[in-house]
Amino acid sequence: MQAFRFHPAVARWFEQTFGSPTEPQARGWPAIQSGGHVLISAPTGSGKTLA
């Protein structure tokens, strides 16, 4: 989670709640954090809302 540069409290909450990011999250977070516009297309239930 630290690779995504989240605040330590957020990273800890996510890891305790979900374990690891889904593919859409892992692929989307770097682009979102760089300030880019991001469109994530993935099946329902794949973690888009938390991306």
Steps between C-alpha positions, in 0.01 A plus 500: 500500500784741568592480132181699440604781739189491716503654845610224741160497674320454168740227388458318833117523481496373142732207575299399808167535319575365152845341507630604162382720213299363211646524150301817413621664822864401450495623141298815567656643815835601348326696222258659746783598735695658215206735443394352170146450380407137542216288365480154652284243326457174691226261608268580790658408832860541383593794723444803277329706769798466734741580217 
